[in-house]
Amino acid sequence: MEHPFDLGLIQRFVLNRFFELGWTSELFGEFDRHAESHSTNYRTSHKAERIGKRYQWLAYHEVLARCG
């Protein structure tokens, strides 16, 4: 299926925005590694979510808002 837009452009936007929002490995890397390694059940709703994942969601929703 061909997309009417460049997915690579959106991916680059999300990644750039991720860093613009302030994620750095110095600030959040240890927490993110700890949250991932202590997650025993991937689908449980009671696990800690990586901070980086939250930043990705913010950037993703910004893309959706711009497309809508």
C-alpha positions in Angstrom: 0.0 0.0 0.0 1.4 3.4 -1.0 1.1 6.2 1.5 0.2 9.7 0.3 2.9 11.0 2.7 6.5 10.2 3.6 6.6 8.0 6.7 10.3 8.7 7.0 9.5 12.4 7.4 7.0 11.6 10.2 9.5 9.3 11.9 12.2 12.0 11.8 9.8 14.6 13.2 8.9 12.3 16.1 12.5 11.5 16.9 13.6 15.2 16.7 10.6 16.3 18.8 11.5 13.6 21.3 14.8 15.2 21.9 13.4 18.8 21.7 11.0 17.9 24.5 14.1 17.2 26.7 14.8 13.5 26.7 18.5 12.7 27.3 20.2 9.5 28.4 21.8 11.5 31.2 18.5 12.5 32.7 16.3 9.5 31.9 18.5 6.7 30.6 18.9 4.9 33.9 15.2 5.1 34.8 14.2 3.8 31.3 16.6 0.9 31.5 15.4 0.1 35.0 11.7 0.3 34.0 12.3 -2.0 31.1 14.4 -4.6 32.9 11.9 -4.9 35.8 8.9 -5.4 33.7 7.9 -9.0 34.3 4.7 -9.0 32.3 4.7 -6.8 29.2 0.9 -6.4 29.1 0.2 -5.6 32.8 -1.2 -2.1 33.4 0.8 -1.7 36.7 4.2 -1.5 35.2 6.4 1.6 35.1 6.4 3.2 31.6 9.6 4.4 30.2 9.9 8.2 30.2 11.2 8.0 26.7 8.0 6.2 25.6 5.9 9.0 27.0 7.9 11.6 25.1 7.4 9.5 21.9 3.6 9.5 22.6 3.6 13.2 23.0 5.4 13.7 19.7 3.2 11.2 17.9 0.1 13.0 19.1 1.5 16.3 17.8 1.9 14.7 14.4 -1.8 13.5 14.5 -2.9 17.0 15.5 -1.1 18.5 12.6 -2.5 15.9 10.1 -6.1 16.4 11.3 
